[in-house]
Amino acid sequence: MPNLKSRSSSVIRTTGLIILSIVGATYAALDTSANILSRRQPDYAVSIAPWNGTTNDDLAAGIYRAQVAETPENPERPSPQAERYALNAYKQAPLSPASLAIISLSKAEPESRELLHLASTISRREPLLQAALLRNYAASGEVSQSIRVLNEILLVRRQQRPQLYQILAGMLENDDSFSAFLEVFRTRPDWMNGFLDYAAQNPRALQNLAKLRARLPNDAIESTTDRTLLIAFARTGDIASAYKLYTHLIKKRTSTKGWDSSVPPFDWALSDKDGFQASVPGDSDDLNISIKPGKGGVFATKIIPVNGGDSLHIQGNFKGTGFTDTSPLEVSVSCVELGSTLGSTQFTSSPIDLSISSIPAECHFAAIILNGRAWSFGGKIKATISPLSITSGKSTLTTSK
């Protein structure tokens, strides 16, 4: 299976490059305000307390941080001086993750990996260790391990979140990352909702994002985040995932108006343009339409779930002025999946009445569309439409007041 192997190698190489691109940024974000003595008089500092492992550890970390600050995009191997103090710290205080990280960066594989593993069993919150782990995982294309380290960085270094969200959203495009993301998100990290909001902007990540959201408990996700995801899924054609979020969001509703526009596209999306408006004023249940001469188009639309083979019946009442046989209002129904119109009817007088005898088997969602136009040589259209009664099969989806 040469194509599959080639694709797998390509994914690993690409992921490795993505991870490597943040290693330098992670180093750059480290605290470079190293102790003055560590940069100017390190030998004097350690001579004060040569037996103190913490002093040697601080000096090693300070020297290397100062070194990294000069070349954050391509951090070099620790200097001999930094390595020497790290070795001294390790001899006197072997449980120092910072010194172990510096020593590991001075070694080749497999010794480097073994030292990093030892350091990570002590503490994974040391920034130098996190950067070293990322570099190591990037070199070997280990996506899941990289995501776990990034989680640890995000938990303690909030200022890096916007930068790392961009990288993580790119990693979510890779199917191999799914299980690691799911594992991390099941712990409910406090950066999760912020990342989901950001990842919704990446069209290539939306397929895995939809799978990920479907596996997460509803109470872990903020309503505003679910709205963002719903809009992103609907915009890119994943109506089923979007509708699943919609059903969760509307569970908290105590009442619903016939022209509710809270969560489009499954509630009504209403036009709000200059000279072409559809709105529900105050406590009214009715939809008010206002179309100036020369304006027009779709003024209300919503998507509903349907079943293949079912009938669909739309009824309503309206009153108004300005529309004629040459400038009528219209209601139509189209299949979202097929992109085809299933039926339509124009109306200039009450009632509104549209029936579709059978929904195609391939159609699971239908769009109800109302449009109208006022010709430039005519007058202004004004109308009031009562809530529509939309009956699919044996179910009444919206009831007239």
C-alpha atoms as a printed R data frame, in Angstrom:
    type eleno elety resid chain resno       x      y       z
1   ATOM     1    CA   MET     A     1   0.000  0.000   0.000
2   ATOM     2    CA   PRO     A     2   2.528  2.632  -1.124
3   ATOM     3    CA   ASN     A     3   0.016  5.507  -1.283
4   ATOM     4    CA   LEU     A     4  -1.081  5.015   2.315
5   ATOM     5    CA   LYS     A     5   2.540  4.839   3.518
6   ATOM     6    CA   SER     A     6   3.432  7.929   1.537
7   ATOM     7    CA   ARG     A     7   0.476  9.828   2.985
8   ATOM     8    CA   SER     A     8   1.343  8.735   6.524
9   ATOM     9    CA   SER     A     9   4.955  9.864   6.136
10  ATOM    10    CA   SER     A    10   3.782 13.179   4.738
11  ATOM    11    CA   VAL     A    11   1.441 13.713   7.706
12  ATOM    12    CA   ILE     A    12   4.239 12.988  10.161
13  ATOM    13    CA   ARG     A    13   6.628 15.358   8.380
14  ATOM    14    CA   THR     A    14   4.015 18.106   8.222
15  ATOM    15    CA   THR     A    15   3.070 17.689  11.860
16  ATOM    16    CA   GLY     A    16   6.716 17.734  12.861
17  ATOM    17    CA   LEU     A    17   7.185 21.052  11.078
18  ATOM    18    CA   ILE     A    18   4.077 22.491  12.731
19  ATOM    19    CA   ILE     A    19   5.306 21.521  16.187
20  ATOM    20    CA   LEU     A    20   8.837 22.745  15.497
21  ATOM    21    CA   SER     A    21   7.447 26.151  14.575
22  ATOM    22    CA   ILE     A    22   6.307 26.679  18.174
23  ATOM    23    CA   VAL     A    23   9.396 25.355  19.916
24  ATOM    24    CA   GLY     A    24  11.240 28.603  19.313
25  ATOM    25    CA   ALA     A    25   8.191 30.602  20.367
26  ATOM    26    CA   THR     A    26   7.957 28.586  23.567
27  ATOM    27    CA   TYR     A    27  11.574 29.302  24.364
28  ATOM    28    CA   ALA     A    28  11.081 32.966  23.544
29  ATOM    29    CA   ALA     A    29   8.220 33.196  26.022
30  ATOM    30    CA   LEU     A    30  10.369 31.910  28.874
31  ATOM    31    CA   ASP     A    31  11.315 34.349  31.597
32  ATOM    32    CA   THR     A    32  14.619 35.809  30.358
33  ATOM    33    CA   SER     A    33  15.096 37.974  33.416
34  ATOM    34    CA   ALA     A    34  17.813 35.635  34.618
35  ATOM    35    CA   ASN     A    35  19.626 36.417  37.847
36  ATOM    36    CA   ILE     A    36  22.180 39.203  37.309
37  ATOM    37    CA   LEU     A    37  24.915 37.091  38.856
38  ATOM    38    CA   SER     A    38  24.147 34.183  36.547
39  ATOM    39    CA   ARG     A    39  24.926 36.351  33.535
40  ATOM    40    CA   ARG     A    40  27.673 38.604  34.870
41  ATOM    41    CA   GLN     A    41  29.417 36.715  37.661
42  ATOM    42    CA   PRO     A    42  28.237 33.103  37.652
43  ATOM    43    CA   ASP     A    43  31.462 31.675  39.079
44  ATOM    44    CA   TYR     A    44  31.333 34.130  41.982
45  ATOM    45    CA   ALA     A    45  27.674 33.276  42.621
46  ATOM    46    CA   VAL     A    46  28.339 29.578  42.842
47  ATOM    47    CA   SER     A    47  31.485 30.072  44.915
48  ATOM    48    CA   ILE     A    48  29.338 31.583  47.663
49  ATOM    49    CA   ALA     A    49  27.565 28.263  48.143
50  ATOM    50    CA   PRO     A    50  29.166 25.601  45.932
51  ATOM    51    CA   TRP     A    51  27.276 22.866  47.733
52  ATOM    52    CA   ASN     A    52  23.899 24.422  46.969
53  ATOM    53    CA   GLY     A    53  22.189 22.521  44.167
54  ATOM    54    CA   THR     A    54  19.499 25.180  43.835
55  ATOM    55    CA   THR     A    55  22.142 27.836  43.166
56  ATOM    56    CA   ASN     A    56  23.714 25.757  40.409
57  ATOM    57    CA   ASP     A    57  20.272 24.960  39.003
58  ATOM    58    CA   ASP     A    58  19.276 28.642  38.926
59  ATOM    59    CA   LEU     A    59  22.577 29.583  37.282
60  ATOM    60    CA   ALA     A    60  22.247 26.883  34.614
61  ATOM    61    CA   ALA     A    61  18.668 27.923  33.828
62  ATOM    62    CA   GLY     A    62  19.500 31.637  33.848
63  ATOM    63    CA   ILE     A    63  22.460 31.243  31.499
64  ATOM    64    CA   TYR     A    64  20.495 29.110  29.066
65  ATOM    65    CA   ARG     A    65  17.477 31.428  29.113
66  ATOM    66    CA   ALA     A    66  19.726 34.369  28.349
67  ATOM    67    CA   GLN     A    67  21.299 32.327  25.558
68  ATOM    68    CA   VAL     A    68  17.878 31.428  24.119
69  ATOM    69    CA   ALA     A    69  16.737 35.055  24.229
70  ATOM    70    CA   GLU     A    70  19.338 35.828  21.565
71  ATOM    71    CA   THR     A    71  18.121 33.144  19.105
72  ATOM    72    CA   PRO     A    72  14.528 32.153  20.075
73  ATOM    73    CA   GLU     A    73  13.598 30.928  16.569
74  ATOM    74    CA   ASN     A    74  16.466 28.438  16.525
75  ATOM    75    CA   PRO     A    75  17.589 27.709  20.080
76  ATOM    76    CA   GLU     A    76  21.116 26.393  20.191
77  ATOM    77    CA   ARG     A    77  22.596 23.627  22.245
78  ATOM    78    CA   PRO     A    78  23.229 24.811  25.823
79  ATOM    79    CA   SER     A    79  26.626 26.453  26.278
80  ATOM    80    CA   PRO     A    80  29.383 24.531  28.079
81  ATOM    81    CA   GLN     A    81  28.933 26.894  31.024
82  ATOM    82    CA   ALA     A    82  25.205 26.197  31.300
83  ATOM    83    CA   GLU     A    83  25.834 22.466  30.952
84  ATOM    84    CA   ARG     A    84  28.519 22.550  33.659
85  ATOM    85    CA   TYR     A    85  26.232 24.204  36.206
86  ATOM    86    CA   ALA     A    86  23.417 21.839  35.260
87  ATOM    87    CA   LEU     A    87  25.656 18.844  35.883
88  ATOM    88    CA   ASN     A    88  26.714 20.304  39.242
89  ATOM    89    CA   ALA     A    89  23.052 20.840  40.154
90  ATOM    90    CA   TYR     A    90  22.203 17.295  39.149
91  ATOM    91    CA   LYS     A    91  24.992 15.878  41.346
92  ATOM    92    CA   GLN     A    92  23.818 17.881  44.372
93  ATOM    93    CA   ALA     A    93  20.072 17.885  43.709
94  ATOM    94    CA   PRO     A    94  19.170 15.160  41.191
95  ATOM    95    CA   LEU     A    95  15.451 16.041  41.282
96  ATOM    96    CA   SER     A    96  15.833 19.274  39.323
97  ATOM    97    CA   PRO     A    97  13.788 19.154  36.072
98  ATOM    98    CA   ALA     A    98  15.376 22.359  34.715
99  ATOM    99    CA   SER     A    99  18.915 21.019  34.975
100 ATOM   100    CA   LEU     A   100  17.874 17.638  33.590
101 ATOM   101    CA   ALA     A   101  16.273 19.410  30.641
102 ATOM   102    CA   ILE     A   102  19.454 21.372  29.951
103 ATOM   103    CA   ILE     A   103  21.582 18.225  30.205
104 ATOM   104    CA   SER     A   104  19.227 16.380  27.843
105 ATOM   105    CA   LEU     A   105  19.549 19.169  25.255
106 ATOM   106    CA   SER     A   106  23.302 18.587  25.327
107 ATOM   107    CA   LYS     A   107  23.016 14.869  24.600
108 ATOM   108    CA   ALA     A   108  22.186 12.769  21.552
109 ATOM   109    CA   GLU     A   109  19.489 10.119  21.276
110 ATOM   110    CA   PRO     A   110  18.601  7.853  22.979
111 ATOM   111    CA   GLU     A   111  20.279  9.359  26.061
112 ATOM   112    CA   SER     A   112  18.483 12.688  25.511
113 ATOM   113    CA   ARG     A   113  15.052 10.997  25.478
114 ATOM   114    CA   GLU     A   114  15.860  8.979  28.609
115 ATOM   115    CA   LEU     A   115  16.863 12.112  30.526
116 ATOM   116    CA   LEU     A   116  13.718 13.939  29.394
117 ATOM   117    CA   HIS     A   117  11.576 11.014  30.534
118 ATOM   118    CA   LEU     A   118  13.299 11.095  33.926
119 ATOM   119    CA   ALA     A   119  12.765 14.852  34.253
120 ATOM   120    CA   SER     A   120   9.088 14.605  33.261
121 ATOM   121    CA   THR     A   121   8.423 12.094  36.058
122 ATOM   122    CA   ILE     A   122   9.573 14.771  38.531
123 ATOM   123    CA   SER     A   123   7.685 17.771  37.171
124 ATOM   124    CA   ARG     A   124   6.221 18.695  33.805
125 ATOM   125    CA   ARG     A   125   5.577 22.356  34.655
126 ATOM   126    CA   GLU     A   126   9.149 23.573  34.240
127 ATOM   127    CA   PRO     A   127   9.177 25.790  31.094
128 ATOM   128    CA   LEU     A   128  12.633 24.643  29.994
129 ATOM   129    CA   LEU     A   129  11.526 21.034  30.262
130 ATOM   130    CA   GLN     A   130   8.310 21.726  28.321
131 ATOM   131    CA   ALA     A   131  10.269 23.354  25.508
132 ATOM   132    CA   ALA     A   132  12.761 20.486  25.455
133 ATOM   133    CA   LEU     A   133   9.950 17.918  25.337
134 ATOM   134    CA   LEU     A   134   8.301 19.747  22.442
135 ATOM   135    CA   ARG     A   135  11.563 19.821  20.512
136 ATOM   136    CA   ASN     A   136  12.041 16.090  21.073
137 ATOM   137    CA   TYR     A   137   8.492 15.145  20.105
138 ATOM   138    CA   ALA     A   138   8.619 17.426  17.064
139 ATOM   139    CA   ALA     A   139  11.760 15.747  15.809
140 ATOM   140    CA   SER     A   140  10.040 12.348  15.953
141 ATOM   141    CA   GLY     A   141   6.593 13.543  14.747
142 ATOM   142    CA   GLU     A   142   4.774 12.453  17.911
143 ATOM   143    CA   VAL     A   143   1.499 14.344  17.611
144 ATOM   144    CA   SER     A   144  -0.280 13.016  20.707
145 ATOM   145    CA   GLN     A   145   2.637 13.631  23.042
146 ATOM   146    CA   SER     A   146   3.035 17.151  21.668
147 ATOM   147    CA   ILE     A   147  -0.623 17.945  22.399
148 ATOM   148    CA   ARG     A   148  -0.227 16.739  25.989
149 ATOM   149    CA   VAL     A   149   2.791 19.002  26.508
150 ATOM   150    CA   LEU     A   150   0.973 21.944  24.923
151 ATOM   151    CA   ASN     A   151  -1.890 21.370  27.360
152 ATOM   152    CA   GLU     A   152   0.551 21.676  30.259
153 ATOM   153    CA   ILE     A   153   1.939 24.914  28.822
154 ATOM   154    CA   LEU     A   154  -1.528 26.366  28.230
155 ATOM   155    CA   LEU     A   155  -2.610 25.596  31.778
156 ATOM   156    CA   VAL     A   156   0.151 27.697  33.338
157 ATOM   157    CA   ARG     A   157   1.086 30.250  30.657
158 ATOM   158    CA   ARG     A   158  -2.111 32.071  29.733
159 ATOM   159    CA   GLN     A   159  -0.279 34.736  27.747
160 ATOM   160    CA   GLN     A   160   0.760 32.128  25.180
161 ATOM   161    CA   ARG     A   161  -2.762 30.876  24.466
162 ATOM   162    CA   PRO     A   162  -3.582 32.934  21.335
163 ATOM   163    CA   GLN     A   163  -0.318 31.858  19.711
164 ATOM   164    CA   LEU     A   164  -0.690 28.196  20.631
165 ATOM   165    CA   TYR     A   165  -4.370 28.042  19.603
166 ATOM   166    CA   GLN     A   166  -3.243 28.667  16.032
167 ATOM   167    CA   ILE     A   167  -0.845 25.732  16.160
168 ATOM   168    CA   LEU     A   168  -3.333 23.417  17.856
169 ATOM   169    CA   ALA     A   169  -6.017 24.249  15.283
170 ATOM   170    CA   GLY     A   170  -3.568 23.162  12.594
171 ATOM   171    CA   MET     A   171  -2.848 19.935  14.471
172 ATOM   172    CA   LEU     A   172  -6.580 19.210  14.720
173 ATOM   173    CA   GLU     A   173  -6.619 18.827  10.924
174 ATOM   174    CA   ASN     A   174  -4.639 15.615  11.430
175 ATOM   175    CA   ASP     A   175  -6.839 12.584  12.173
176 ATOM   176    CA   ASP     A   176  -4.044 11.128  14.302
177 ATOM   177    CA   SER     A   177  -4.521 13.957  16.806
178 ATOM   178    CA   PHE     A   178  -8.159 13.188  17.623
179 ATOM   179    CA   SER     A   179  -7.627 10.750  20.505
180 ATOM   180    CA   ALA     A   180  -5.096 13.041  22.202
181 ATOM   181    CA   PHE     A   181  -7.432 16.035  21.984
182 ATOM   182    CA   LEU     A   182 -10.276 13.942  23.381
183 ATOM   183    CA   GLU     A   183  -8.099 12.710  26.246
184 ATOM   184    CA   VAL     A   184  -7.034 16.242  27.162
185 ATOM   185    CA   PHE     A   185 -10.526 17.745  26.850
186 ATOM   186    CA   ARG     A   186 -12.054 15.116  29.092
187 ATOM   187    CA   THR     A   187 -10.066 16.755  31.904
188 ATOM   188    CA   ARG     A   188 -11.934 20.025  31.102
189 ATOM   189    CA   PRO     A   189  -8.936 22.371  30.908
190 ATOM   190    CA   ASP     A   190  -9.859 26.028  31.376
191 ATOM   191    CA   TRP     A   191  -8.561 26.894  27.878
192 ATOM   192    CA   MET     A   192 -10.861 24.420  26.093
193 ATOM   193    CA   ASN     A   193 -13.746 26.759  25.177
194 ATOM   194    CA   GLY     A   194 -11.369 29.466  23.998
195 ATOM   195    CA   PHE     A   195  -9.641 26.987  21.726
196 ATOM   196    CA   LEU     A   196 -12.909 25.609  20.319
197 ATOM   197    CA   ASP     A   197 -13.982 29.162  19.449
198 ATOM   198    CA   TYR     A   198 -10.675 29.705  17.663
199 ATOM   199    CA   ALA     A   199 -10.642 26.327  15.868
200 ATOM   200    CA   ALA     A   200 -14.102 27.036  14.421
201 ATOM   201    CA   GLN     A   201 -12.369 29.552  12.133
202 ATOM   202    CA   ASN     A   202 -10.307 26.796  10.480
203 ATOM   203    CA   PRO     A   203 -12.417 25.052   7.777
204 ATOM   204    CA   ARG     A   204  -9.933 22.167   7.466
205 ATOM   205    CA   ALA     A   205 -10.291 21.346  11.167
206 ATOM   206    CA   LEU     A   206 -14.098 21.363  11.271
207 ATOM   207    CA   GLN     A   207 -14.599 17.687  10.456
208 ATOM   208    CA   ASN     A   208 -12.534 16.571  13.441
209 ATOM   209    CA   LEU     A   209 -13.928 19.430  15.505
210 ATOM   210    CA   ALA     A   210 -17.455 18.120  14.917
211 ATOM   211    CA   LYS     A   211 -16.416 14.607  15.953
212 ATOM   212    CA   LEU     A   212 -14.699 16.036  19.024
213 ATOM   213    CA   ARG     A   213 -17.689 18.116  20.116
214 ATOM   214    CA   ALA     A   214 -19.986 15.104  19.716
215 ATOM   215    CA   ARG     A   215 -17.876 13.192  22.263
216 ATOM   216    CA   LEU     A   216 -17.742 15.948  24.880
217 ATOM   217    CA   PRO     A   217 -20.375 16.355  27.632
218 ATOM   218    CA   ASN     A   218 -22.781 19.245  27.059
219 ATOM   219    CA   ASP     A   219 -22.151 20.807  30.456
220 ATOM   220    CA   ALA     A   220 -18.449 21.194  29.641
221 ATOM   221    CA   ILE     A   221 -19.100 23.570  26.736
222 ATOM   222    CA   GLU     A   222 -20.303 27.154  27.083
223 ATOM   223    CA   SER     A   223 -23.460 28.121  25.179
224 ATOM   224    CA   THR     A   224 -21.623 30.887  23.328
225 ATOM   225    CA   THR     A   225 -19.048 28.358  22.139
226 ATOM   226    CA   ASP     A   226 -21.756 25.973  20.919
227 ATOM   227    CA   ARG     A   227 -23.342 28.846  18.973
228 ATOM   228    CA   THR     A   228 -20.000 29.582  17.331
229 ATOM   229    CA   LEU     A   229 -19.562 25.919  16.417
230 ATOM   230    CA   LEU     A   230 -23.151 25.641  15.158
231 ATOM   231    CA   ILE     A   231 -22.668 28.563  12.784
232 ATOM   232    CA   ALA     A   232 -19.336 27.172  11.558
233 ATOM   233    CA   PHE     A   233 -20.760 23.697  10.918
234 ATOM   234    CA   ALA     A   234 -23.839 25.056   9.126
235 ATOM   235    CA   ARG     A   235 -21.735 27.415   6.999
236 ATOM   236    CA   THR     A   236 -19.603 24.549   5.716
237 ATOM   237    CA   GLY     A   237 -22.539 22.196   5.097
238 ATOM   238    CA   ASP     A   238 -22.372 19.935   8.170
239 ATOM   239    CA   ILE     A   239 -26.034 20.518   8.951
240 ATOM   240    CA   ALA     A   240 -26.413 17.345  11.021
241 ATOM   241    CA   SER     A   241 -23.693 18.392  13.504
242 ATOM   242    CA   ALA     A   242 -25.087 21.924  13.628
243 ATOM   243    CA   TYR     A   243 -28.619 20.684  14.315
244 ATOM   244    CA   LYS     A   244 -27.416 18.432  17.121
245 ATOM   245    CA   LEU     A   245 -25.978 21.484  18.894
246 ATOM   246    CA   TYR     A   246 -29.196 23.389  18.214
247 ATOM   247    CA   THR     A   247 -31.314 20.745  19.956
248 ATOM   248    CA   HIS     A   248 -29.042 21.059  22.987
249 ATOM   249    CA   LEU     A   249 -29.203 24.864  23.031
250 ATOM   250    CA   ILE     A   250 -33.007 25.067  22.847
251 ATOM   251    CA   LYS     A   251 -33.579 22.665  25.747
252 ATOM   252    CA   LYS     A   252 -33.315 25.628  28.131
253 ATOM   253    CA   ARG     A   253 -36.104 27.558  26.408
254 ATOM   254    CA   THR     A   254 -39.261 28.140  28.392
255 ATOM   255    CA   SER     A   255 -41.282 29.442  25.430
256 ATOM   256    CA   THR     A   256 -40.862 29.935  21.714
257 ATOM   257    CA   LYS     A   257 -42.386 32.478  19.351
258 ATOM   258    CA   GLY     A   258 -43.373 31.438  15.853
259 ATOM   259    CA   TRP     A   259 -40.837 33.819  14.305
260 ATOM   260    CA   ASP     A   260 -38.067 33.189  16.855
261 ATOM   261    CA   SER     A   261 -34.701 34.246  15.418
262 ATOM   262    CA   SER     A   262 -32.455 33.378  18.389
263 ATOM   263    CA   VAL     A   263 -30.400 30.606  16.793
264 ATOM   264    CA   PRO     A   264 -30.445 30.684  12.984
265 ATOM   265    CA   PRO     A   265 -30.408 28.835  10.645
266 ATOM   266    CA   PHE     A   266 -32.753 26.512  12.573
267 ATOM   267    CA   ASP     A   267 -34.624 29.498  13.967
268 ATOM   268    CA   TRP     A   268 -35.560 32.179  11.473
269 ATOM   269    CA   ALA     A   269 -32.851 34.273   9.833
270 ATOM   270    CA   LEU     A   270 -34.483 37.646   9.130
271 ATOM   271    CA   SER     A   271 -33.362 40.376   6.753
272 ATOM   272    CA   ASP     A   272 -32.130 43.574   8.379
273 ATOM   273    CA   LYS     A   273 -30.975 45.742   5.472
274 ATOM   274    CA   ASP     A   274 -31.622 49.344   4.608
275 ATOM   275    CA   GLY     A   275 -34.975 49.446   2.844
276 ATOM   276    CA   PHE     A   276 -35.487 45.697   3.173
277 ATOM   277    CA   GLN     A   277 -36.407 44.546   6.657
278 ATOM   278    CA   ALA     A   278 -38.241 41.755   8.423
279 ATOM   279    CA   SER     A   279 -38.748 42.030  12.180
280 ATOM   280    CA   VAL     A   280 -40.976 41.054  15.090
281 ATOM   281    CA   PRO     A   281 -41.778 44.253  17.019
282 ATOM   282    CA   GLY     A   282 -42.174 44.295  20.799
283 ATOM   283    CA   ASP     A   283 -44.374 41.549  22.185
284 ATOM   284    CA   SER     A   284 -45.968 40.814  18.806
285 ATOM   285    CA   ASP     A   285 -46.148 37.282  17.424
286 ATOM   286    CA   ASP     A   286 -46.340 38.499  13.834
287 ATOM   287    CA   LEU     A   287 -43.595 39.242  11.327
288 ATOM   288    CA   ASN     A   288 -43.544 42.742   9.851
289 ATOM   289    CA   ILE     A   289 -42.201 43.150   6.300
290 ATOM   290    CA   SER     A   290 -41.028 46.454   4.827
291 ATOM   291    CA   ILE     A   291 -39.640 46.600   1.262
292 ATOM   292    CA   LYS     A   292 -38.829 49.897  -0.443
293 ATOM   293    CA   PRO     A   293 -39.043 50.269  -4.254
294 ATOM   294    CA   GLY     A   294 -36.043 48.689  -5.960
295 ATOM   295    CA   LYS     A   295 -35.283 46.442  -2.996
296 ATOM   296    CA   GLY     A   296 -35.960 42.762  -2.449
297 ATOM   297    CA   GLY     A   297 -34.749 39.208  -2.016
298 ATOM   298    CA   VAL     A   298 -35.039 36.626   0.784
299 ATOM   299    CA   PHE     A   299 -36.469 38.207   3.921
300 ATOM   300    CA   ALA     A   300 -36.917 35.091   6.101
301 ATOM   301    CA   THR     A   301 -35.500 31.568   6.037
302 ATOM   302    CA   LYS     A   302 -35.061 28.637   8.362
303 ATOM   303    CA   ILE     A   303 -33.944 24.996   8.148
304 ATOM   304    CA   ILE     A   304 -36.080 22.160   9.530
305 ATOM   305    CA   PRO     A   305 -35.441 18.402   9.817
306 ATOM   306    CA   VAL     A   306 -37.544 16.230   7.494
307 ATOM   307    CA   ASN     A   307 -37.924 12.541   6.684
308 ATOM   308    CA   GLY     A   308 -37.845 11.040   3.226
309 ATOM   309    CA   GLY     A   309 -41.322 10.086   2.009
310 ATOM   310    CA   ASP     A   310 -43.142 12.461   4.381
311 ATOM   311    CA   SER     A   311 -45.380 15.245   3.159
312 ATOM   312    CA   LEU     A   312 -44.835 18.893   4.085
313 ATOM   313    CA   HIS     A   313 -47.586 21.471   4.515
314 ATOM   314    CA   ILE     A   314 -47.100 25.203   5.207
315 ATOM   315    CA   GLN     A   315 -50.008 27.499   6.086
316 ATOM   316    CA   GLY     A   316 -50.319 31.055   7.352
317 ATOM   317    CA   ASN     A   317 -52.216 34.309   7.196
318 ATOM   318    CA   PHE     A   318 -51.071 37.767   6.226
319 ATOM   319    CA   LYS     A   319 -52.243 41.240   5.374
320 ATOM   320    CA   GLY     A   320 -50.570 44.221   3.822
321 ATOM   321    CA   THR     A   321 -50.239 46.663   0.965
322 ATOM   322    CA   GLY     A   322 -48.058 47.230  -2.083
323 ATOM   323    CA   PHE     A   323 -47.850 43.732  -3.559
324 ATOM   324    CA   THR     A   324 -49.477 42.871  -6.854
325 ATOM   325    CA   ASP     A   325 -49.597 40.030  -9.364
326 ATOM   326    CA   THR     A   326 -46.348 41.393 -10.843
327 ATOM   327    CA   SER     A   327 -44.774 41.975  -7.446
328 ATOM   328    CA   PRO     A   328 -45.929 39.115  -5.183
329 ATOM   329    CA   LEU     A   329 -44.447 37.545  -2.078
330 ATOM   330    CA   GLU     A   330 -43.337 33.902  -2.310
331 ATOM   331    CA   VAL     A   331 -42.714 30.938  -0.034
332 ATOM   332    CA   SER     A   332 -40.604 28.011  -1.248
333 ATOM   333    CA   VAL     A   333 -39.036 24.872   0.142
334 ATOM   334    CA   SER     A   334 -35.697 23.437  -0.986
335 ATOM   335    CA   CYS     A   335 -33.763 20.331   0.004
336 ATOM   336    CA   VAL     A   336 -30.526 21.359   1.742
337 ATOM   337    CA   GLU     A   337 -28.613 18.239   0.681
338 ATOM   338    CA   LEU     A   338 -29.771 18.225  -2.943
339 ATOM   339    CA   GLY     A   339 -29.899 21.985  -3.439
340 ATOM   340    CA   SER     A   340 -33.152 21.612  -5.391
341 ATOM   341    CA   THR     A   341 -36.497 23.350  -4.950
342 ATOM   342    CA   LEU     A   342 -39.229 20.981  -3.789
343 ATOM   343    CA   GLY     A   343 -42.113 23.403  -4.177
344 ATOM   344    CA   SER     A   344 -43.111 27.071  -4.118
345 ATOM   345    CA   THR     A   345 -46.125 29.338  -4.239
346 ATOM   346    CA   GLN     A   346 -46.627 33.065  -4.725
347 ATOM   347    CA   PHE     A   347 -49.196 34.957  -2.701
348 ATOM   348    CA   THR     A   348 -50.842 38.349  -2.885
349 ATOM   349    CA   SER     A   349 -53.778 37.630  -0.603
350 ATOM   350    CA   SER     A   350 -54.359 35.520   2.506
351 ATOM   351    CA   PRO     A   351 -54.043 32.638   3.204
352 ATOM   352    CA   ILE     A   352 -50.568 31.252   2.468
353 ATOM   353    CA   ASP     A   353 -50.800 27.602   1.481
354 ATOM   354    CA   LEU     A   354 -48.020 25.317   0.174
355 ATOM   355    CA   SER     A   355 -48.111 21.513   0.101
356 ATOM   356    CA   ILE     A   356 -45.380 19.061  -0.894
357 ATOM   357    CA   SER     A   357 -46.634 15.512  -1.276
358 ATOM   358    CA   SER     A   358 -43.391 13.619  -0.673
359 ATOM   359    CA   ILE     A   359 -39.929 14.575   0.559
360 ATOM   360    CA   PRO     A   360 -37.105 12.837  -1.408
361 ATOM   361    CA   ALA     A   361 -35.447  9.964   0.415
362 ATOM   362    CA   GLU     A   362 -32.038 11.681   0.226
363 ATOM   363    CA   CYS     A   363 -33.365 14.807   1.950
364 ATOM   364    CA   HIS     A   364 -32.960 15.111   5.719
365 ATOM   365    CA   PHE     A   365 -33.137 18.894   6.048
366 ATOM   366    CA   ALA     A   366 -35.319 21.382   4.203
367 ATOM   367    CA   ALA     A   367 -34.994 25.155   3.947
368 ATOM   368    CA   ILE     A   368 -38.155 27.250   4.110
369 ATOM   369    CA   ILE     A   369 -37.595 30.502   2.222
370 ATOM   370    CA   LEU     A   370 -39.761 33.611   2.001
371 ATOM   371    CA   ASN     A   371 -38.875 36.314  -0.480
372 ATOM   372    CA   GLY     A   372 -40.336 39.363  -2.113
373 ATOM   373    CA   ARG     A   373 -39.411 42.376  -4.226
374 ATOM   374    CA   ALA     A   374 -40.802 45.846  -4.719
375 ATOM   375    CA   TRP     A   375 -40.206 47.011  -8.269
376 ATOM   376    CA   SER     A   376 -38.542 50.378  -8.681
377 ATOM   377    CA   PHE     A   377 -41.539 51.710 -10.655
378 ATOM   378    CA   GLY     A   378 -44.034 50.606  -7.973
379 ATOM   379    CA   GLY     A   379 -44.782 51.448  -4.365
380 ATOM   380    CA   LYS     A   380 -43.466 50.262  -1.008
381 ATOM   381    CA   ILE     A   381 -44.509 46.804   0.204
382 ATOM   382    CA   LYS     A   382 -45.676 46.482   3.796
383 ATOM   383    CA   ALA     A   383 -47.053 43.259   5.214
384 ATOM   384    CA   THR     A   384 -47.715 41.415   8.452
385 ATOM   385    CA   ILE     A   385 -47.431 37.609   8.440
386 ATOM   386    CA   SER     A   386 -48.718 35.426  11.275
387 ATOM   387    CA   PRO     A   387 -46.551 32.533  12.556
388 ATOM   388    CA   LEU     A   388 -46.541 29.771   9.964
389 ATOM   389    CA   SER     A   389 -47.948 26.334  10.637
390 ATOM   390    CA   ILE     A   390 -45.339 23.885   9.297
391 ATOM   391    CA   THR     A   391 -46.437 20.262   9.340
392 ATOM   392    CA   SER     A   392 -44.093 17.468   8.257
393 ATOM   393    CA   GLY     A   393 -45.598 13.979   8.161
394 ATOM   394    CA   LYS     A   394 -47.648 13.791  11.341
395 ATOM   395    CA   SER     A   395 -45.638 16.422  13.252
396 ATOM   396    CA   THR     A   396 -46.544 20.080  13.558
397 ATOM   397    CA   LEU     A   397 -43.223 21.956  13.780
398 ATOM   398    CA   THR     A   398 -44.659 25.470  14.241
399 ATOM   399    CA   THR     A   399 -48.183 26.399  15.228
400 ATOM   400    CA   SER     A   400 -49.993 29.598  14.311
401 ATOM   401    CA   LYS     A   401 -51.069 31.741  17.193
